[in-house]
Every structure is written in C-alpha cells, then in structure tokens.
Amino acid sequence: MNGPIPGNSLIVVGGGIGGYTAAIRAAREGMSVTLVEPGELGGTCLNVGCIPTKSLLHQAHQFRQAHSMQAFGIDPLKLRLDFAAVGAQKNQVVHQLVQGVRSLVKRNRITLVKGHAEFIEPNTVQLQETGERLRAAHFVVATGSVPVLPPLSGMDLPGVVTSEGALKLEHLPQRVLVMGGGAVGVEFAQIFRDFGSEVILVEQQKALLFQEDSEVVAVLHKRLEKRGVVIRLGQRVQLLRAAGAVPKSSIQVELTVSDSSEQLEVDLVLVAVGRQPRFQGLGLDRLGIQMNNGAIATDDFGRTSQPHIYAVGDVRGGLMLAHKAGAEAEVAVAHILFQGKTRSGFELNHQDPLSMAALVIPRAVYTSPEIAAVGLTEEQASAAHLKVKVGRFLFSANGRALSMGESEGLVKVVADAATDRVLGISMVGPSVTNLLGEATLAVQMELTLKALAQTVHPHPTLTEALAEAAHDADGNAIHIPPSAKKNFKETR
Ligand SMILES: Cc1cc2nc3c(=O)[nH]c(=O)nc-3n(C[C@H](O)[C@H](O)[C@H](O)COP(=O)(O)OP(=O)(O)OC[C@H]3O[C@@H](n4cnc5c(N)ncnc54)[C@H](O)[C@@H]3O)c2cc1C
C-alpha cells in the first residue's frame, strides 16, 4: 500500500457507459486502469435503461402491429401475449451486451474490482464491502444517477415502481398511471399501451417533453391519444393509497385538477419524474469536492475541485444521456493524458471538441413516431432573442416515409437569420433517430443551410427531408409547391 503511486495509474469509479468508456480509452492509451463497480458492467443504460426499454418498445410495437393486421389475414383475437417471453427476450439482449462490455474490459487488461468505492484520502478509495484500499494518481467518478422520488404519501406501496421496477414486472398490469411526461414516461406509456394496458399519463407541465419543440411534440401527443393513452397535462399526483384487498390490491391515486381533486384507481403507478446524480457514500465531502445544484461541479474538461479527480456522465447533472456520458469520458481521459494540450501540443480551449462545453449532445425519444432533436428549438431561439429562419418539411411529401406507410411528422431546421448557420434541428416521424447523426454533425460543424441543402441525399430516403427543410428556410424546397408552402406559412 505504501510507496510511490505510479503516475499512469487510474481508478474509474462506476462501470456504466461513462465509466467503462473512460477505462477502455485510458487502457488503450497505456494507462494502468482499475475499474470499480458493485453491480453489472454497463450500468443504468445497458441493464435498466436505454437497452431494455428499447427492446420492450420494439416488442410492444410489433404486438400492436400484429393486432392491426386483420386485413392481411391475421386474426387479432387469436394473438396471445406471452409477457414472460417478452421479458426473456429483453434479458437476452441485455445479457449479450453486458458480456460484450465484460469481454472488452478483460481484453483491454483493465483490473475489474467488485464493490462500492469511497474516497478516504485524495488518492485512496476504500471498498465499502471488504475494506480493501486502492490508490491511484488519477480518478474518474462515473456513478450515474438515481430516480427522483417525490415526497408523497404512499410512494412505498407495492405497485408503485420506478423504471427499474417496471422492467422487472412479471405480469402486464391492467391499469397503469405514469407520473411524468418526459422521455422515460412517454416511452413506458407507449410500451404498456401497445401491450394492451389502459394507460393514464399525468404531467404537471402544460406539455409532454416540454423542453422540445412544441410543433414536434404535438405530433406524438396526438398519436399517443389516438392509440388510447389518456394524457392529463397541468395536473399533479397528490397522494397514493392502498385500495382493494390482496391479492387483487390496487392503488387509489388522488390528482389535483385546477382547484379540485379527482380519485382514480389503478394497478400500477410508474414514477418517472426525473433523475438525480448519485454521489452519496462516495466520501466526496471528506475531500471538500465542490457541488453545483446537486451535481458534482467540474470544469470543461471534467476536473472537480480536486484536479486529479474527474467526473463524467449523469453524476455531473445536466442532460442525462448515455452518449453524453461516453463523450464526456473521452474528454476527461484526453485531458488526463495530455493535461490540457492536444497530442500535437496545442492548448485546448472551450471550442475544442476535447472540451465538454463544445460537445453537441443530440436528444432522442424512441416512441413511434420517434422524436429526435439537437441544438436550439424555435422556442429556445426566440427566448434567447435570436433572429432565426425556420424551414420545415413534412414526411407526407417524402417518398420513403409514404412507402413505409408512416407519413406523419416533420423535420424542422432553425438557422441564424444573418449567417444561415444551422442552430438546431427538431424532428418527429418514422425512424428519425437515424437522421440525428447527420443533424448533430450539421450543428457541431456549424454548417449553413446551403451546405445542408446542397449535400446530395440518397433517394428515396428519409434523410431527404433534412435537405428539403434546409431549402424551405429560404422558400426553395423542391417538393413543396409554392402555393401550398404559402398556405402552410400563413397557418403556422
Ligand atoms: C429507463 C431509462 C431509459 C433510458 N434510455 C436512454 C436512451 O434511450 N438513450 C440515452 O442516451 N440514455 C438513456 N437513459 C439514460 C442513460 O441510461 C444514462 O444517461 C447513462 O446510463 C449514464 O451513464 P453513467 O455512466 O453516467 O451512469 P450509469 O450508467 O448509471 O452507471 C453508474 C455506475 O456506477 C456504479 N456505482 C454507483 N456507486 C458506486 C460506487 N460507490 N462505487 C463504484 N461504482 C458505483 C453503479 O452501480 C452503476 O453501474 C435512460 C435511463 C433510464 C432510467
């Protein structure tokens, strides 16, 4: 334990996407890396987040599609849901990916240690389970986040679950109330509804996904309602009570509606009102590490107030997304390795892609239709008093969307009125998350409308809608007739 600490040693605390990306990148660059994780590698995203929810969304969507295929000779009355098989399929996908990460960790010669790490000195962590002490010159903290549980009476009742509990259900609940209309809430509302549950979604804001473009969100809202999800906006869950008798117990929910209240009875309440950084028990206060708004405060390279300790991913707060955690891990490790300089010796600055401030983080919701966005929405640009141009293109005029039978939705491009630089792209429609890479590149590389519009997009693809929306900002879209375009603008 005593003796000098090797300068190239790194301990990564947390084996989610932020942690394992940091560990693998540092090991590839020749550092001696130890990764501490108490649970399964892959953290929230692989085990109880992105991956299992996308597996369930896909299976639920298939189930609903099969139900709607009466016209093709399938008898929907004969379709039976095997919820256990659905769960097994989801678990298989998770297992495969976790094994993949496990193998990468091994093959990159990273030492994997099981346990909860706690800082006891600036360069030493202790495992809570065994008391073993580990020392390193550098640390990356990537301990992720936990669900926010509102302080309401009845939150501990059986049948009240967070997303993690919802992923472990063995039976499909008949009546579900989803608290929260963010990405997790709307994805689960769709999963339950597509499998056949009755679903009520309660959101205290005036819109679902309220930080996204309202025109884009309206398309999803309408589709969810059409499918039978009851959406209650501007309402709050006040308290939860046990109702009925075991084993048929249910939950009575009291909602505030304007000045009055309303009672509902459901079988499951899914609490999806947000997540908060997880740092309890890490011993950060012992080292005097500064916090900001309930998250670990860092500079643009991920350095905490103890400059040899970095933090990446959900534990830094802000947007809590897997690809953000992975990108921040790359920035932090590059900074540890090159200490503020690029490989070629140039100083890094805030515009450099190796600064967290310069990362452009795309946002996606995997409902159907999907929502995908990057950069500013029209509303955000207007709130910032920016003069912008807006171009739109509807999927109803896109050949590929029509041939997929999914013509609902649009692409909307927001650009600076003076420079034509693309500031943001918001989309709703079929597979629009697959257009998000190009949209992110456009915003990240500060492309102009002309550059986006004049890039040749393959035909027939959904990506053509990006070029047409960019053209439309100047009134030049080929597939929007001038008169229709005029009418469209007048009514928006
Ligand atoms: C239901 C759901 C769906 C989601 N879907 C998406 C999606 O589609 N796309 C997307 O981009 N994001 C999605 N997310 C968000 C995404 O999962 C997170 O942003 C991402 O997992 C954050 O990665 P991370 O490495 O910061 O933390 P995590 O993945 O949470 O990993 C943190 C790890 O730290 C470990 N740990 C905690 N304390 C200690 C300690 N003391 N010592 C050692 N280890 C510790 C934990 O066990 C955990 O494995 C979803 C989240 C949820 C809940």
The ligand as an SDF file (V2000), in Angstrom:
LIG
                    3D

 53 58  0  0  0  0  0  0  0  0999 V2000
  -35.4990    3.8750  -18.2300 C   0  0  0  0  0  0  0  0  0  0  0  0
  -34.3460    4.6430  -18.8150 C   0  0  0  0  0  0  0  0  0  0  0  0
  -34.1910    4.7120  -20.1920 C   0  0  0  0  0  0  0  0  0  0  0  0
  -33.1150    5.4080  -20.7300 C   0  0  0  0  0  0  0  0  0  0  0  0
  -32.9810    5.4570  -22.0870 N   0  0  0  0  0  0  0  0  0  0  0  0
  -31.9570    6.1370  -22.6330 C   0  0  0  0  0  0  0  0  0  0  0  0
  -31.7820    6.1870  -24.0360 C   0  0  0  0  0  0  0  0  0  0  0  0
  -32.5590    5.6100  -24.7910 O   0  0  0  0  0  0  0  0  0  0  0  0
  -30.7300    6.8760  -24.5390 N   0  0  0  0  0  0  0  0  0  0  0  0
  -29.8460    7.5210  -23.7110 C   0  0  0  0  0  0  0  0  0  0  0  0
  -28.9090    8.1480  -24.2110 O   0  0  0  0  0  0  0  0  0  0  0  0
  -29.9670    7.4890  -22.3760 N   0  0  0  0  0  0  0  0  0  0  0  0
  -30.9980    6.8050  -21.8120 C   0  0  0  0  0  0  0  0  0  0  0  0
  -31.1130    6.7430  -20.4540 N   0  0  0  0  0  0  0  0  0  0  0  0
  -30.1160    7.4410  -19.6370 C   0  0  0  0  0  0  0  0  0  0  0  0
  -28.8150    6.6260  -19.5170 C   0  0  0  0  0  0  0  0  0  0  0  0
  -29.1240    5.3550  -19.0020 O   0  0  0  0  0  0  0  0  0  0  0  0
  -27.8230    7.3320  -18.5980 C   0  0  0  0  0  0  0  0  0  0  0  0
  -27.6400    8.6470  -19.0530 O   0  0  0  0  0  0  0  0  0  0  0  0
  -26.4810    6.6250  -18.5930 C   0  0  0  0  0  0  0  0  0  0  0  0
  -26.6270    5.3170  -18.1060 O   0  0  0  0  0  0  0  0  0  0  0  0
  -25.4870    7.3820  -17.7170 C   0  0  0  0  0  0  0  0  0  0  0  0
  -24.2750    6.6970  -17.6980 O   0  0  0  0  0  0  0  0  0  0  0  0
  -23.2750    6.8750  -16.4630 P   0  0  0  0  0  0  0  0  0  0  0  0
  -22.0660    6.1000  -16.8160 O   0  0  0  0  0  0  0  0  0  0  0  0
  -23.1510    8.3070  -16.1150 O   0  0  0  0  0  0  0  0  0  0  0  0
  -24.0410    6.2040  -15.2160 O   0  0  0  0  0  0  0  0  0  0  0  0
  -24.6750    4.7610  -15.0030 P   0  0  0  0  0  0  0  0  0  0  0  0
  -24.9530    4.0650  -16.2550 O   0  0  0  0  0  0  0  0  0  0  0  0
  -25.8020    4.9550  -14.0570 O   0  0  0  0  0  0  0  0  0  0  0  0
  -23.5150    3.9480  -14.2730 O   0  0  0  0  0  0  0  0  0  0  0  0
  -23.1170    4.2620  -12.9780 C   0  0  0  0  0  0  0  0  0  0  0  0
  -22.4820    3.0210  -12.3600 C   0  0  0  0  0  0  0  0  0  0  0  0
  -21.8330    3.4150  -11.1590 O   0  0  0  0  0  0  0  0  0  0  0  0
  -21.9560    2.3600  -10.2310 C   0  0  0  0  0  0  0  0  0  0  0  0
  -21.7210    2.8960   -8.8790 N   0  0  0  0  0  0  0  0  0  0  0  0
  -22.5490    3.6430   -8.1150 C   0  0  0  0  0  0  0  0  0  0  0  0
  -21.9650    3.9500   -6.9350 N   0  0  0  0  0  0  0  0  0  0  0  0
  -20.7280    3.4030   -6.9750 C   0  0  0  0  0  0  0  0  0  0  0  0
  -19.6260    3.3780   -6.0690 C   0  0  0  0  0  0  0  0  0  0  0  0
  -19.6700    3.9780   -4.8790 N   0  0  0  0  0  0  0  0  0  0  0  0
  -18.5040    2.7100   -6.4280 N   0  0  0  0  0  0  0  0  0  0  0  0
  -18.4190    2.0950   -7.6480 C   0  0  0  0  0  0  0  0  0  0  0  0
  -19.4270    2.0890   -8.5350 N   0  0  0  0  0  0  0  0  0  0  0  0
  -20.5630    2.7370   -8.2080 C   0  0  0  0  0  0  0  0  0  0  0  0
  -23.3820    1.8620  -10.4660 C   0  0  0  0  0  0  0  0  0  0  0  0
  -23.5570    0.5330   -9.9920 O   0  0  0  0  0  0  0  0  0  0  0  0
  -23.5070    1.9630  -11.9740 C   0  0  0  0  0  0  0  0  0  0  0  0
  -23.2060    0.7510  -12.6240 O   0  0  0  0  0  0  0  0  0  0  0  0
  -32.1750    6.0510  -19.8810 C   0  0  0  0  0  0  0  0  0  0  0  0
  -32.3180    5.9680  -18.4870 C   0  0  0  0  0  0  0  0  0  0  0  0
  -33.3910    5.2710  -17.9560 C   0  0  0  0  0  0  0  0  0  0  0  0
  -33.5110    5.1840  -16.4550 C   0  0  0  0  0  0  0  0  0  0  0  0
  1  2  1  0
  2  3  1  0
  2 52  2  0
  3  4  2  0
  4  5  1  0
  4 50  1  0
  5  6  2  0
  6  7  1  0
  6 13  1  0
  7  8  2  0
  7  9  1  0
  9 10  1  0
 10 11  2  0
 10 12  1  0
 12 13  2  0
 13 14  1  0
 14 15  1  0
 14 50  1  0
 15 16  1  0
 16 17  1  0
 16 18  1  0
 18 19  1  0
 18 20  1  0
 20 21  1  0
 20 22  1  0
 22 23  1  0
 23 24  1  0
 24 25  2  0
 24 26  1  0
 24 27  1  0
 27 28  1  0
 28 29  2  0
 28 30  1  0
 28 31  1  0
 31 32  1  0
 32 33  1  0
 33 34  1  0
 33 48  1  0
 34 35  1  0
 35 36  1  0
 35 46  1  0
 36 37  1  0
 36 45  1  0
 37 38  2  0
 38 39  1  0
 39 40  1  0
 39 45  2  0
 40 41  1  0
 40 42  2  0
 42 43  1  0
 43 44  2  0
 44 45  1  0
 46 47  1  0
 46 48  1  0
 48 49  1  0
 50 51  2  0
 51 52  1  0
 52 53  1  0
M  END
$$$$
